[in-house]
Amino acid sequence: MAGSGLIKSLAEREQALAKQLEEAKRAAAAKVQEAELKAAQIMAEAEQAAQDLEAQFRTRTAEAVARIESEARARAEAEARAISEAATAKVAEAVQAVLKEVLP
């Protein structure tokens, strides 16, 4: 009968080990699922941060372009005024020279 007790003991031990193995598998699966959820959360946060950075970059770029355009427009207008004033002065000189030649 000692052999039957040993077999029973081994069977119980096998069942206990099988149960422990199943519990370990469930625990591992739960940890994997938890890790996947955490990774998905981190990925979503990273994507949101990237979108925020892109929006900031677009805003800053638009502001810089507007500033550069405004500065270029102001310089062009100033140059146009300077050219116009210089041309007006030269035309006035030319008119005076012509009048001087034509009128006694």
Buried (B, 14 or more C-beta within 10 A) or exposed (E): EEEEEEEEEEEEEEEEEEEEEEEEEEEEEEEEEEEEEEEEEEEEEEEEEEEEEEEEEEEEEEEEEEEEEEEEEEEEEEEEEEEEEEEEEEEEEEEEEEEEEEEE
